[in-house]
Amino acid sequence: MGRVIVKEERCKGCGYCIDVCKNESLNLNPDRRNSNGYNVAVFDEDRECSGCAMCADVCPDAALVVYR
């Protein structure tokens, strides 16, 4: 249904998006870091996304784009 694109260079790995995702479609990848050294959020393609955009709403860095 939905899909989340993470703008990795904007992500600071705060985890707010992970906390609000009711489908557990987002997580922090310990092996993936942006140029600032932050672990970034990643969208799990194997999980379903409802497209609710709560993750994008709570992101303080506007690092997420949600497609429905």
N, C-alpha and C positions, 0 to 999 in steps of 0.2 A: 504494500500500500504506500508507505512513505519511505523516504530516504534522507539521511543526514550527511551533509558535506562539512568536514571540519577544516577550517582555514588554519592549518598547523602553525603558521608563523604568528598568529594572533593568540593561540591557545597557551594558557599558563598552567594548565593542569590542576585547576582548583577543585574539580570534581563536582561542581554544582549540577552540571548537566546529568551526570551519572546518578546523582541522588534523586532527581525528579523523574527520570525515565521509568515509566511504569512497566515497560516491556524489557527492561535491562538490555537495550540495544547499544548502549554506549559503555565504554570502559577505558581505563588508562592503560596504555601500552608501555610497560617498563623498558622495552627495547627500542622504542621510537622516541626521539627527542628532536625538538626544533633547534634552530640556530642559536637560541638563547639558553639552551640546555634544559628546557622544561619537558617533562614527559607529557605527551599530548593525548587528548581524547581520540578514540577511534570508534567508528561505527561498525558494528558487527553485522555483516551482510547476511549471516545465517539466522539472525533474529528478525522478528517482524517489527516494523515501525508503524505506529498508528498515524503519524503525521500531525500529532497534536501541537508540536512546536514549543512545548514547555521548556525543552532544553535550550532552545534559542532565546526564549524569553528571560531565563535566569542567567544566561552567560554575560558576565560583566565586561567581556572583551569583544563581544559581537563576533565570535569565532565560529559560529554554527549557522548553516543555511539548511532549512528543511524544505524538502520537496514532497508534495502530496500526490 
